Amino acid sequence: MSGLLRSRLRTRLTIFYTSLLAVALLLYAACVSAFFLHNLREQLDASLDRDLETVEGSLSLNSDGHLEISSHEGETDEDELDNGYLLEVWSQNGSLLYRSEQLRDQGLGPAPGKVQGRVQESATSLRLPFGMRVRTMSRTHRLSGGDLVLVRLAVSEESLWGEFWEMVAVLGIGLPIVVILVVVTGYLVAAHALRPVDSMARRASEINADHLHERLVINNPDDELGQLGNAFNATLARLENSFDQLRRFTADASHELRTPLTAIRSVGEVSLQKQGDEKYYRDIIGSMLEETNRMTRLVDSLLTMSRADAGRVQLHLTETGLLDLARESASLLEVLAEEKEQTLRVEGDGSQTVMADRTILRQAFVNLIDNAVKYSPVRGEIWVRVTDNERNVYVEVHDSGPGIPLEHRSRIFERFYRVDKARTRAEGGAGLGLSIAQWAVAAHGGTIELQCEPGPGSIFRIRLPKQMVAATPTQ
């Protein structure tokens, strides 16, 4: 049995529904049989009641006090009573007046004792000592002479049980045939219904990492199997996107790491081939350290994203003033802004606080402000504003750069994506700043959105809920 339960789904479904149907058919057959037997007995009781009335009209006492059974038109005589019917008649004082010869001195019940008043007994079934099953009915009757007698009339139930067992035999033969037909039909129907599952399973087994662009063929997208196929195709699409992101991430990370390594190697090789004074070697070492710092920042960013993807970053929430945090973040970039003669302003409501991890949220602010400094022109202006409404607090970073073209706006938060790749690489960027900022804000239950009006300048707006519940750090 356990082997059947572990078998194929169509077999389990067939066994399950066949078992349910078999139980239902057995219950139905039992109810039908009981109802049929009840109807047969009701018909027999009605016939027995009519025959008892006939017998009562045929009874009389002769002058010697003996019971006589007369014959009338449409009624039965004694010989006919003995042919299939059994009769007992008891006097008022409890003595036996008549008993059918077929009873062989066996009564249709116990002696009634003294008969008083009217007695009407319901029909009952009993088995006589010699094996015959009969249906008996008793009733008191007053003879024409005024004597009161008890009349018991019985009829054999053999014909009733014969009809009953004939019907049971028909059901016994028909039910197994029906169950067998249901088993065969159910298995075929289950096989047909599950054929799309077999097709999807075969198709899914053919899809691997090199063919994630392929999809399952869905004949009916509206039924349950179609919805399963759509869910599987959506999973394949997410896997394909994740694999593509992983490939791009690996390729971009390798490229970004190769650039400073190549520069360090080139500077070192050139310096070894030339002779120079102390100033020359100091410049060479300074160039190598600059490339090393750039590579270190890239590795730190990669480690941050890796820990974020693995969910290993634990938030340490404290009450944090957003305006103070924005000023602290801006102060870290004031030197870069002064080199480009830019104006960096921080303003807003100093009373706005949220529960946040100060270090991680500051990283988002620093990345956004650093991005604004890089893209704003010389003598440009940068604003950082803290505002709020009833439910959210907003931190906006405005730059005066050239703006972001429409075709790039949907991808600027992707890893290693750069609008102006040559310019950003020259300034030391790797295309990870906005991705890290987006993750840091999302970890606090917030969002980042980009607003670009026609003309120069962009606005990155951070939205943080006032009643903040920190999200689980995710990608």
N, C-alpha and C positions, 0 to 999 in steps of 0.2 A: 504493500500500500504506500509506504514511504517513497518507493521508487516511482510510483505513478504521480505522487505529489510533486516530485522533483522533475517530472517530464516536461515536455514542451507546453507552452501556454495553451495552445488549441486543445491539447489532450486534457489539461486540467479544467478548462472551461467546459468541454464536453462532458466530463465526469461530473462536474459540479451541477450543471443545469440538468443533466439526465437524472442525477440523484434527486434533485428538487422535484422534477416532473414525476419520477417514480413514486415519491412520497405523496405528492399531491394526488396522483391517480389512485393510489391505494386508499387514501382517505376518501376520495370521491367514490370509489367502488364500495367501500364499507358503508358510507352514508346511503348510497343507492340501494345496496342490499338490505340494509335495515329498513329503509322506506318501503321497498318492495314487499318485504316480509310483513311489515305492518299493514300495508294495503290488502295483502292476501288474507290476513287474519280478520281485518275489518269486513271484507266481503264474506268470509266464511261465517263470521258472527252474525251478520245480517241475514244470511241464508238460514243459519241455525235458529235464529229468533223466529223467522217465518215458519220454519218447520215445527218449532215447538208450539206455536199457536195452532198449527194444523193438528198436531197430535192431541193437544188439549181439547179440540172440538170433536175428536174421535173417541174419547174416553167416556165410559159409563159403567154403572154397577148393575148386574142382573138381580133377579129376585133372591138368588142364593148368596148375594153379597160378594160375588166374584167380579173381577174387573174384566170388561169387554172392550175391545178396540174395534169400532165399526168402520166401515168403508163408505165414503161419500165421493161424489164426483169431484175430481180435482184434488182429492186428498189421498193419503197413503194408508194402506192396511198393514196388518201385522207382518205379513210376509215381506212387504216392501220395507218396513222398518228394520227388519233383520238383515236386509241387503244394503249394508253401508252405514246404517244408523243403529245406535245402541240406546235402549230405553230402560229407565227404572222409574217405578211409581211406588211411592211410600204413602201409607195411610196416615191419618191424623195422629194416631197413637204411636207411630214409629214402626209399624210392621210393614214388611215388603209385600206389595200387591202384585208387582210384575217386574220381571227382569229378562232382557233379551238373552236367548240361548247362547249367543256368541260370547257373552261375558263369562260363561263357565263358572258361575257362582262367585265371580269377582265383581265387586261393586264399583260404581262410578264415583265413589267417595265414601266417607264414613256415614254410618247410619245417622239420620237427622234427629232422632229422639222424637219428642212430642211436637207436632207442627201446630203453631199458633199464629194466627194472622197471616198477612201477605208477606211472602219472602221472594225477593228478586235478586238472584246472584249473578254477578257478571261472569262472562265467559272466561274459562280457565283452560290451560293445557295441562295434560298429565299423561304419563306413560303407564299403561296397564301392566299387571304382573307378567302377562305372556308376551309383552314387548310392543304392543300396538300403541302408537301415539294418537291421542284423541283430543278433540276440543269439546268441552262439555259446558252446558248451561242449565241452571236449575230455576224453577219457579213454582209457586203454590197455585193450585187451581181448585175451584169449587165445582163439584159435579152437579148434575141436574137434581140429584136427590138431596143436595145440601151438604154432602160430605166434603171435607177439605183434604186434598192430597198434595204431595210434593212430587213434581214431575222433573226428572233429570233426562236430558237428551244429549247424546254425544255423537259426533261424527268423526270419522278417521281423518287425520291430518296428512296421510301419506301423499295424497295428490298435491296438497299445499307444499310440502317439503320437496316433492318431485319438481314442481315448477321453480321453487327457489333454487335448488341445486342446479337445475338446467341453466338458470340465469347466471349463477356463480361460475359454472363451467364456461359459459360464453365469455364472461369477464376475465376468467383465468386464462383463456386462450387469447383473447383480444389484447389485454394489457401488455403482455410480453412482446407481442408483435408491434404494438404502438411504441413501446420503449425502444425496441431495436430500430424501428424506423426513425425515431427521434435521435438515437445515437448516431446513426449514419448521416441523417440530415444535419444534425447539429455540428458534427465534425466537418462536413463539407462547408457549412455556412461559416464556421469559425475559421476554417482554412481560407475561405474567400475573403472574410473580413480582415484577417491578419496578413493577407498577401502584401499589402503596402508596407507592413512592418518588416517582412522578410526583404522586400526590395530596398527599404531604407537601411536595413542592417548590412546588406551586401554593399550598397553604395558607400555607407559610412566606413566599412572596412577598407575600401579602396582609397580613402582620403588620408593623406599623411602631411607632414610639414611642408613638403614641396608642392602640394596640390590643395592648399587651403582655400584657393579661389573657387574650387568646385563646390556645388551645392546639391542637396537631395532633391529629387524630382517629386513634386507634390501634385497629385491628381485632383484632390478636393481639399482646398485650404480651409474650408469652413467646418469640417467635422473634427472629432477629437484627434484622429491620427494626423490630419492636416495641421492642426495646431501644434502637435508634437513635432512634426517636421519643420514647421516655421520656427519653433523654439530652438531646434537643433541647428537650423541654418543661421539663426541669429547668433548662436554660440560660436559657430564656425566663423562668422563675420567678425566677432569680437576677438577670436583667436588669431585670425588673419591680421587684424589691425594690431594686436599685441605683438605678433611676430614681426610685422613690418616695423613697428616702433622699436623693437629690440634690435633688429638689424640696423636700422638707422642710428640708433643710440650707439651700438658697437662701432659702426663705421665712423660716426662723427666723433665719438670719444677717441678712437684710434687716431683719427686725423688731427684732432686738437692736441693730443699728447705728442704726436710725431712732430708737430711744428716747433714747439720749444726744444725738444730733444735734438732736432736737426740743427736748429740755430745754435744750441750749445756746442754740438759736435763741430759745426762749421767754424765757429769762433775759435774753438780750441785748436783745431787743425791748422787754421791760418796763423794763430799766434805761435804755434810750435815751429812753423816754417820761417818765421821772421825773428829778427833780433830787435829789441827795443829797450827803452829805458823804463824806469819805475812807473812813470806816468802812463806809458803805453800799456803795461801789464795791469795797472789799476783799472784802466778803461775796459780792458778785455774781461777782467774779473767782474767788473760792474755790469757789463752786458750779460755775462753768464748768470749772475745773480738775478738780474731782471727777468730773464727767461725762466729761471728756477722759481721765482716768486709767482710768475704767471702760471706755471705748471702746478705749483702748490695750491693756488686758488682753484684751479680746475679740478684737481683731485679732491679737495675739500668739498666742492660743489657736488661732485659725483658721489662721494661718500654720503653726503646729506640726502641726495635723491635715493640712493640705495637703501639707507635706513628708513626713509619714508615709505618706499615701496614695500619693505619687509614689515612695516608696522612696529618697528622697534623703538620709535621715538616716543618717550613718555613726557606728557605735558605736566609741568609744575605750575598750577594756576595760582595766581595772586591778583589782588585788586590793583589794576594798572591804570594810571592816568594817560589817556591817549595823547593829549597835547604835550605833556612832558616827554613821552616816548618819541613823539614826532620831532621835537626839538633835539633830543639826544641823538636820534638817527641823523638829522640834518647836520649836526655839529661834526659828525664823523666825515662828512663830505664837503665841509666848508673850504678845505684847502684846494680840492679839485675845482670847486666853483670859482675860487679866487684866481686860480691859474688862467681861467677863461674869462675873468672879469665879469662873472655872472652874479646876479642878485638872487639870493635864496631867502625867501620869507616863510615863516611858520606862524599861523594865526588860527584862532578859533576859540571854542569854549573850553576853558581849563577844568571845568567840573565833570567832564564826561569820563567815566571810568568803566572798565569791563573786567571780568575775570579772565585772565590770559596768562600764558607763559611769556614772560617779558622778553627773553632771549630770542625765541622763535618768531614772535610777532615783530620784534625789532628788525630781524633779518628781512622780513617782507618789506618793511618801510625803507630800509637801507637800499635794497635792490631796486625799488621803484624810484627813489630819489636819485640813485646812481645812474639809472637809465635816463632820467630826465636831464641830468647834468651832461651826459655823453651826447645826447641828441640836440640839446639846446645850443644855439650858436654863441659865439663870443659876444659878451655883453648882453646876453639874453636874461630873461627873468623866469624864476621858478617859484611857484607857490605851493605850500602844503597847508591845507585847511581841514579843520575838525568841525563837523556839523552834526546835527542829529534831528530826528523826528520822534514820534511817539514810541516807536518800537525799535529803531535802529540808530546806530552811530556810524557816521561816514568819515573816512579820511581820504581826501582828494589830493592827488599830486598833479599839478598843472605844469606843463613845460611849454617852451616857445619854439620847439623844433619844427621840422618841415611837415609833421603829421605822418600818419600811416595810411598808405594807399588801401583802398577798399578790398582789393584782392588778397591782402596780407592780414587783415584784421582777425579773421577766424582762426589763424594759425600762430599768432604771436606767442601764445602760451605753450606751444609745443617745444620739446627739448631740442636744443641746438638749432632752433629755427631763428634765422636772422633776416630782417628786411634788407639791410645793406651789409652783405657778408664781408666784403673787403674792408669797409670802413670799421665795422665792429671788431674784426680780428685785429686790425691795426691798433685799436684802442684797448685791446686786452680782453674783450668780451668773448664768451664761448656760447652764448645763446641759452644759458641755463638760469639766468637771473629771474625772469618772469615766471618760469616753471616753478622755481623754489618759492617765489612769493605767493603764487596761487596755492601751492600745497600748504604753506604756513597759515594762510588765511582760512583755507578749507578745514584745517585741523582745529580751528576755533569756531567752526560752524558758520563762517562768513563766506563771502564771494568777492571776486574782483571783476569789474566790468570796465570796458574801454569806451570812451566817448570821444569821437573826433568830429568836430564841426568843420564845415567847408573853410579851407584856409589853413594857415600854419597852427601848430599847437595840438597837443593831445591831453586828455584827462584820464587818469587811472583812478577809479573810485573803489575803495574798500568799504564793504558793508559788513558791520558786525552787529549781531542782535544784542540788545541791552540785557535781556534775560538770557545770558549765554550759557549753553550747555556744550562743553567742548566735544567735538566729534572725535571718533577714533582716527588717529593719524593714518591716512591712506594715501594712495598714489595721487 
